[in-house]
Amino acid sequence: MAVASGEAGRQGNDGRVRVRDFLRHDGIALDSPDDRLSLDDTLMKGAFLHRELRRGLVVHISDAIEERAFTATSLLPEELSCIFFLEGSVDLSIGDRRFAFQADRGAARGVAIMNACPEHFARASRGRQHLRHLVVSATPEWLHRDALEAVADTKGGARLLRDHLAEHRWTLTPRMVELVRQIFDPSPLIPELRDLYLEGRAVELVAETMAAVLQADRSDAGGTLLSRQDATCLQRAKDFIEAHTTEPLSVETIARAAGISASGLQRLFRASENRSVFDYVRNIRLERAFAALSRGDAGVQDASAIAGYTSAANFATAFRRRFGIVPTAVRVKD
């Protein structure tokens, strides 16, 4: 699953992805809150690569500035996605599930999602951010042919491929951090060797991802992997937060809705999100405030209330820390 929807494969020679470049791809639809957007307007600019390295194994690399907010929709095929964010954030929905990806300024983290059947896919960009991320995706056919034989827990691997929209997050091992670095910053290579270089590292990243997900080799993981029960409780908590963001929330209330103790809920959020429950809630509220500002539905004072702040100055500080810009820079201009 290419988080950037594979749109970068047709960017112009100047490294820009324009609206018309998106629309050249069959099956991709584009929407934007800016109704003045033209076919020649730039959505992203920077360095991109979207390439099938071997049948069923695809790498997507993006190191770009997103200049506008937009949503791209398409049909996502069956595949395992190994996702690594270095900078920026993106919101996705696959079928009826929502996912949020954000670079962690602390320990580097990976995310794996198995899409066991074709699903509707939507990728929403907030715009005005530096997005730097890597996605390695592999089809079930490739995994059965080239990967599962190398996994000690083959029964667990087979279950993983059937676990539709299961989400796994973990702290990267030092080796995975190095592999991601090498893909973004390769040694000088002749063009004929570049794909082979990328393929070797992509294959190793998939193998390391499956080992982390299946808990086959946790000696260097440095993080906590969630059990199926913990993952279910965590998702219940997130769904409850999404549905009650405008209401007063306590850890105890969220934990009760998720079917877990308050201390257990804090543990899950620390393990999975590397943040506290209320840091997560604050982030969701800030994202809603950003969306309201970008659509022109709210002024700064109203957006501050949406984010749960009574002080506009405190809101502006938190907003700038989260998005890198002040709230007044987001408001839609007449």
Summary of the structure (lengths in Angstrom):
residues: 334
radius of gyration: 20.2
end to end distance: 36.8
largest distance: 59.9
contacts: 1055
relative contact order: 0.11
helix: 42%
strand: 26%
